[in-house]
Amino acid sequence: MGDKTLPDIAKAMKDIDFVMLQTKTDRGQIAARPMSNNRDVEYDGDSWFFLFEDSRTYQDIQRDPKVGLSLQGGKGLLGKPPIFIAVEGQAQIIRDKSTFAEHWTKDLDRWAKDGVDTPGLAMIKVHADRIHYWDGEDEGELRV
């Protein structure tokens, strides 16, 4: 079994911009969509994402905050497979503009023309409960 720590996993997650976020729909199906974490991953197991209140993602999380994140790194070293990370966690919807500002990057201006004041803008913070990883032949699980 692997010996990676939470800071090791957070560092690997920072190197992976886009993740697949999975939610449960109102009919119990699994919905997945790519989300950018803007490399905003804290060492305590939190990942941050911006979204809009009129999105299906927002509605799914309002109904059921249990979510999953899937991440795949680039090429592994010396021909090894890249790192794969699966996160199970709880999503919390954030509507506080000061929190938006803490996590804002210039790249977000493309989708939110008025920055943190863009109408309907929200964030989700996903706090990991369990993280499973595969890194070459190293495999492990962390409970957060």
N, C-alpha and C positions, 0 to 999 in steps of 0.2 A: 504494500500500500504506500502511497505517496507521502511526502513530508512537506509539501508546500504550506506556507502560512497565509493568513488573510492578506498581509501586505504583499506577498508574492503574487497572489491572485489579482489583487487590485492593480498592481503594476502591469500585469499582462493585459488586464481589461482596458487600461489607459491606452495601450498600443492598438486597440481595436476600436475604430470609430463607430461602425454600424453594427448593431445587434438586431436580432429578431426578438420582438416582444410578443408574447402569447397571452391572450386573455380568453375568458369564456364569454360567449355571446348570450343573448337573452333566450336562445333555444338550446343552450348547453353545448354548443359546438365550440371548437377551439379556433380562434382567429389569430393569425400571426401577421405582423407587418414589420418592415425595417424601421428602425429608429436610430438617430445619431445620439450618442451620449456626450458628444463634443469633448470626449476624453475627460469628462468630469466624473471621476470615480473616486470616492473617498476610501480611506483605509479601514473604515468601520463597516464596509459592506453595502454602502448606499450608492445607487446610480440615479442620475437625474436626466429627465427628458422634458422637452417642451412639446406642447400639443395645443389643440384648440378645443374649446368647450362643445362645439358642434360636431366633433368627430365621434366615430363609433368607438374608438379606443377609450375616450373619455366616458362615454355611456357604459361601456363594459366594466370599467374600473369602478364607476359609481355603484354598479350593481354587485360586483364581486371583486374585491381588491386582491385576490390571490392571482399572481401572474408568474410567468416564466420568462427568462431571458436566455437566448442561445447565442454564443459567440464562437467565432472561428478565427484564429490568428493567421498570419501569413505563412510563408514556407518555414518549415522547421530547419534546424541546423543539421548539416551533414546528411541531407536526404531524409531526415526523420519527418513524420507527419507534423503538421502545425498543432498548436495547442487548441483544444476544444474545451469550452466552459459552458455548463448548464447551471442556471441559477433559479431557485424557487424562492419566491418572496412575497411581500405585502406591498402594494402600491398605495401611496397616499397622494391625494390631489392637493396641490398647493396653488393658492390664488394671490399670494402676497407679493406685491411688486418689488419690495426690497429683497426678497429671496430671488425673484427673477434676476435682478441686477447682479446679485452675487454670482450667478451661474451664466450670465449672458456672455456670448462671444460674438464678434463682428459677423461671423458667417451666418448668424441667425437673421440678420437684417434682410436677407433674401426672402424669407417667408413671413417675417413680421415687420412690415414697413415702418410702424411707429414704435419699434423697439419694445421695451417693457410696457409701454402704454397701449399696445395694440389691442383693440377690443376682442374679447373672447379668448385671449391667451391664458394658458394655464400651464402648470408643470406637474409632473408626477415624480415622486421620489420612490424608488423601489428599494426597500430594505431587504437584503438577502436573509433567508432563514437557513437555507442549505445550498451549498455550492459543490458541484461535482466537476472534476476536471480530468482531462486526458492530455498528457504532454509527452509525446513520443511513447515510451514504454512506461512512463510514470503516470499513475492514476491514483486519485484520492478524492476524499469528500471532507468538507468542512461544515460544521454546524455553527451558525453565527448567533 
